[in-house]
Amino acid sequence: MRKIIVEVEMSLDGCIGGENAGFWPAREGKQAEKINAMPKYVASRELQEPLEWNASLIKGDVVEKIKKLKDRPGKSLLQYGVGELTHTMLEHGLVDEFRILVFPFTYGEGPRIFDHMGVNTMKLLETKTFSSGAVALRYQPQKTT
């Protein structure tokens, strides 16, 4: 079974940046080539196929579709950023890990990483500090009973 990893970048005050989904398709280099070649799955109530950038639209019951994606053989699935889909996956126990990169500045306002997601207990798996002052955190959501 594949894992679902949610990766997000945030400021010290928990704010996440704006939309920049168009960033990677225009990038060049080895890392960009790798990311651009990866298959992508998009959960949307508004988008219609065909989608660009090697993406497939998740249609119907998103929870059941994601469970089926997890059951397929292969590498872990990565959700970059957080939002309504993250909340839905957390509610249904589908998120296996959070990778949070905290940068040493504050936005002061804006959407926060866990806005409207209720209480979620996490187990710290790893920390890594960079010379820039940024900190990488890996957490595992804990099942609540």
C-alpha positions in Angstrom: 0.0 0.0 0.0 1.3 3.4 -0.9 1.5 6.3 1.6 -0.1 9.7 1.2 2.4 12.5 2.1 1.2 16.1 2.5 4.0 18.5 1.9 3.6 22.2 2.7 5.7 25.3 3.2 4.8 27.9 5.8 5.9 30.9 7.7 6.7 30.9 11.4 3.1 32.2 12.1 1.6 29.2 10.3 0.6 31.0 7.1 0.9 29.4 3.7 1.8 31.3 0.5 -0.5 32.0 -2.4 -1.2 29.8 -5.4 1.7 29.1 -7.6 0.7 25.9 -9.4 2.0 27.3 -12.7 5.6 27.5 -11.2 6.8 24.0 -12.1 5.6 23.5 -15.7 7.7 26.5 -16.7 10.8 25.4 -14.8 13.9 23.7 -16.3 16.5 21.4 -15.0 16.8 17.9 -13.5 14.4 18.4 -10.6 11.8 20.2 -12.8 12.0 17.4 -15.4 11.3 14.8 -12.6 8.4 16.7 -11.2 6.9 17.5 -14.6 7.1 13.9 -15.6 5.2 12.6 -12.5 1.6 11.6 -12.9 -0.7 14.0 -11.1 -4.2 13.6 -9.7 -6.5 16.6 -9.3 -9.7 16.6 -7.2 -12.0 19.4 -8.4 -15.7 20.1 -8.6 -15.2 22.6 -11.4 -12.4 21.4 -13.7 -13.1 19.3 -16.8 -10.9 16.9 -18.7 -8.6 16.9 -20.5 -6.2 18.5 -18.0 -2.7 19.6 -18.8 0.6 18.9 -17.1 0.3 15.1 -17.0 -2.8 15.3 -14.7 -5.9 13.1 -14.3 -9.2 14.3 -12.8 -10.5 12.4 -9.8 -14.2 11.9 -10.5 -17.0 10.8 -8.2 -16.4 9.8 -4.5 -13.0 11.4 -3.8 -12.4 9.3 -0.7 -13.0 6.0 -2.5 -10.9 7.1 -5.4 -8.0 8.0 -3.1 -8.3 4.7 -1.3 -8.0 2.9 -4.6 -4.9 5.0 -5.5 -3.3 4.1 -2.2 -4.0 0.4 -2.9 -2.1 0.5 -6.2 1.5 -0.6 -6.2 4.1 2.1 -6.6 5.7 5.0 -4.8 4.1 7.3 -2.2 1.6 9.9 -3.3 2.4 13.5 -2.6 -0.1 16.3 -2.0 1.7 19.6 -2.3 0.0 22.2 -0.2 -3.1 22.0 2.0 -6.8 22.7 1.6 -10.2 21.1 1.6 -8.8 17.8 0.1 -6.3 17.6 3.0 -9.2 18.0 5.5 -11.2 15.3 3.8 -8.2 12.9 3.7 -7.5 13.6 7.4 -11.1 13.0 8.4 -11.0 9.6 6.7 -7.5 8.5 8.0 -5.9 8.7 4.5 -2.9 11.0 5.4 0.1 9.0 6.4 2.6 11.8 6.9 3.0 15.6 6.9 6.3 17.2 5.7 6.3 20.8 6.8 9.0 23.3 5.9 8.9 26.3 8.2 10.6 29.4 7.0 12.0 32.0 9.4 9.7 34.9 8.6 6.1 35.9 9.2 3.3 36.9 6.8 1.1 38.3 9.6 -2.1 37.3 7.9 -3.4 34.9 5.3 -4.5 31.3 5.2 -3.0 29.1 7.9 -1.9 25.5 7.4 -4.6 23.8 9.5 -7.5 26.4 9.1 -10.8 24.7 9.8 -9.4 21.3 10.3 -10.2 20.8 14.0 -7.9 19.0 16.4 -5.4 16.6 15.0 -2.7 15.0 17.1 0.6 14.3 15.4 3.7 12.2 16.2 7.0 13.9 15.4 9.1 11.6 13.1 12.0 13.8 12.3 13.4 17.4 12.3 16.1 18.9 10.2 17.4 22.5 10.6 19.0 24.3 7.7 21.7 27.0 7.8 19.0 29.5 6.5 17.0 29.0 9.7 14.4 27.0 7.9 13.2 23.8 9.7 11.9 20.6 8.1 9.4 18.7 10.2 8.0 15.3 9.5 4.8 14.3 11.4 2.5 11.3 11.4 -1.2 11.9 12.1 -2.4 9.8 15.1 -5.6 8.0 14.9 -8.2 9.3 17.3 -10.8 7.0 18.9 
